[in-house]
Amino acid sequence: MKYLKLFLVLTPSLTLAFYIALALVNRKYLGEITSLQQEVAVRDSKISFLESQLAVKSRPLPSSSSMVQVSGVSIQQVQKALKEEGIYAGPDDGYANQKTTDAIKQFQKMNGLKADGLVGKRTWALLRAATRNEEKL
């Protein structure tokens, strides 16, 4: 009976001490948790940015057949003409690649055309005219 009274007297004090200790521990870990949550948010932001950059860079290039929209003109002819203009430094192998697309866009910008990387009638006409004028010089 003596121990029961002692237990009943000490129980509220021990319970209070336990909750105080728990609160102190939680406060310590709460700060660490908040810090880790902020770090995760920053890293999530970086991952999202990198994923968006990857999506932009991994977009498929137009195929050779869709890049040149002029009947009878091959991507190899376009590459050769761009090379003669000094805009394209890649191989004239007939395969569409990023260098080809970039060179087409650069030529289009230089000539006031919409820089879409597609060789339509206007782009091809201007490119042919430019290379013919150089041949005459």
C-alpha positions in Angstrom: 0.0 0.0 0.0 2.9 2.3 0.8 4.3 1.7 -2.7 0.9 2.3 -4.3 0.7 5.8 -2.6 4.2 6.6 -3.7 3.4 5.4 -7.2 0.3 7.6 -7.4 2.2 10.6 -6.1 5.1 10.2 -8.5 3.1 9.2 -11.5 2.0 12.8 -12.5 5.5 14.1 -11.9 7.0 11.3 -14.0 4.4 11.8 -16.7 5.1 15.5 -16.8 8.9 14.9 -16.9 8.4 12.4 -19.7 6.3 14.8 -21.8 8.9 17.6 -21.2 11.7 15.4 -22.3 9.7 14.3 -25.3 8.9 17.9 -26.2 12.6 18.8 -26.0 13.6 15.9 -28.2 10.9 16.7 -30.6 12.0 20.3 -30.8 15.5 19.2 -31.6 14.4 16.8 -34.3 11.7 19.2 -35.6 14.5 21.6 -36.5 16.5 18.9 -38.2 13.3 17.7 -40.0 12.5 21.2 -41.2 16.1 21.6 -42.4 15.9 18.3 -44.3 12.5 19.2 -45.7 14.0 22.4 -47.1 16.9 20.5 -48.6 14.6 18.0 -50.2 12.5 20.9 -51.7 15.7 22.5 -53.1 16.8 19.2 -54.6 13.3 18.5 -56.0 13.4 21.9 -57.7 16.8 21.1 -59.2 15.6 17.7 -60.4 12.5 19.3 -62.0 14.8 21.9 -63.8 17.1 19.2 -65.0 14.2 17.0 -66.2 12.8 20.0 -68.2 16.2 20.6 -69.7 16.5 16.9 -70.6 13.1 16.9 -72.2 14.1 19.9 -74.4 17.4 18.3 -75.5 16.0 14.9 -76.1 13.2 16.0 -78.4 13.6 14.0 -81.5 14.9 15.8 -84.5 12.8 15.9 -87.6 13.7 13.0 -89.9 15.5 13.8 -93.1 12.3 13.3 -95.0 10.3 15.8 -93.0 13.2 18.3 -92.6 13.3 19.0 -96.3 9.9 19.9 -97.6 10.9 20.5 -101.2 10.3 17.7 -103.7 13.5 16.3 -105.2 15.8 17.9 -102.7 17.8 15.8 -100.3 19.2 16.6 -96.9 22.6 15.9 -98.4 22.1 18.7 -101.0 21.0 21.0 -98.2 24.1 20.1 -96.1 26.4 20.8 -99.1 24.8 24.1 -99.8 25.0 25.2 -96.1 28.6 24.1 -96.1 29.4 26.2 -99.2 27.8 29.1 -97.3 30.2 28.5 -94.5 27.4 27.9 -92.0 27.6 24.1 -91.7 30.7 22.3 -90.6 29.3 18.8 -90.2 29.4 15.9 -92.7 27.3 16.1 -95.8 26.2 12.5 -95.2 22.4 13.0 -95.8 21.5 12.4 -92.1 19.6 15.0 -90.2 21.5 16.0 -87.1 21.5 18.9 -84.6 24.3 20.7 -86.5 22.2 20.5 -89.7 19.1 21.9 -87.9 21.1 24.7 -86.3 22.7 25.6 -89.6 19.3 25.8 -91.4 18.0 28.0 -88.6 21.0 30.3 -88.8 20.6 30.6 -92.5 16.9 31.3 -92.1 17.6 34.0 -89.5 20.3 35.6 -91.7 17.7 35.8 -94.5 14.7 37.1 -92.6 12.8 33.8 -92.7 11.1 32.0 -89.9 13.8 30.0 -88.2 12.0 26.7 -87.9 14.8 24.4 -89.1 12.7 23.1 -92.0 13.8 23.6 -95.6 10.7 24.8 -97.5 10.5 26.4 -100.9 11.6 29.8 -99.8 14.5 28.6 -97.7 15.7 26.3 -100.5 15.4 29.0 -103.1 17.4 31.5 -101.1 20.0 28.9 -100.3 20.4 27.9 -103.9 20.6 31.5 -105.0 23.3 32.2 -102.4 25.4 29.3 -103.5 25.0 30.2 -107.2 26.0 33.8 -106.5 29.2 32.6 -104.8 30.0 30.4 -107.8 29.9 33.4 -110.0 32.4 35.3 -107.9 
